[in-house]
């Protein structure tokens, strides 16, 4: 009799258990490379890099079905250096969000990628990997890629159009003289029509009290058979005199079975007459769904005042000084799990 009652209770609660199903995934990337690097000043040296094509990382993501098309979601992701075993300064500095997803779109709270970062990702021919990627446009005195203490929204697709919005709180109870609140607000839009994707985004960052930083991106991607063409323009109009930066990228890829070839041209400019232009050639060979080999060569040609370096997914090669031209020849292996 007791067994029958237990069985009946399980049958009665089965729909509730199914409704509250939870799925958690552990994932990551291990990427290591041997690189011959030259900063244009001290000569060439051989180094072992982590994350040249893709940043080495580990993460956890999951969903819970709440019913009526609504899901709870979370994602925490951290980076590490496979050459030394050291982790990033923040355990989950790459992404740390929790939120809800449904017919209204996706709402997340935590540390998230900005609207500009979303456009930069699909508009980079190098896939934001290899030296010479558009990741060089992010960082100190440039554009903003990730924001902490943020609330973020991504709309569902509306005939191919998606909208994004973000707000990052500076969390200041009082603002010192000459400083801003630290708040960042961002808006973005992406439109997909078949093989064409275009998008744009902007940020307003209250960094200083006098005026706000303004950041912009415009980008696009087009697939035509085995060819893909991607490009973007990023601009940072920062508070203060002579504090403007812009970067443009245009590139293409060609896929032939397990072989993929990449080319990207990049131009950097900054207030004060700083200029630098560079190019990247890269190649990947796919061994399986999760493993590939790669090789790349990248160089940056700076003018007399320029000091622009080369940035890959997980490494940066700085120029040896003003007017110095960095270059790198890299070979590596990338495995995802």
ABEGO torsion letter per residue (X at the ends): XAAAAAAAAAAAAAAAAAAABBBBBBBEBBBBBBBBBBAGAAEBBBBBBBGAABBBBBBBBBBBBAEGGBBBBBBBBBBBBAAAGBBBABABAABBBBBBBBAAEBBBBEBBBBAAAAAAAAABAAGGBEBGBAAAABEBGBBBABBBGBBBBBBBBBGGBBBBBBBBBAGBABBBBGBBAGBBBBBBBBBBBEABBBBBBBBBBBABAABBBBBBBBBBBBBBEABBBBBBBBBBBBBEBGBBBBBBBBBBBBBBEABBBBBBBBBBBBBGGBBBBBBBBBBBBBABAABBBBBBBBBBBBBAABABBBBBAABBBBBAEBGBBBBBBBBBBBBBX
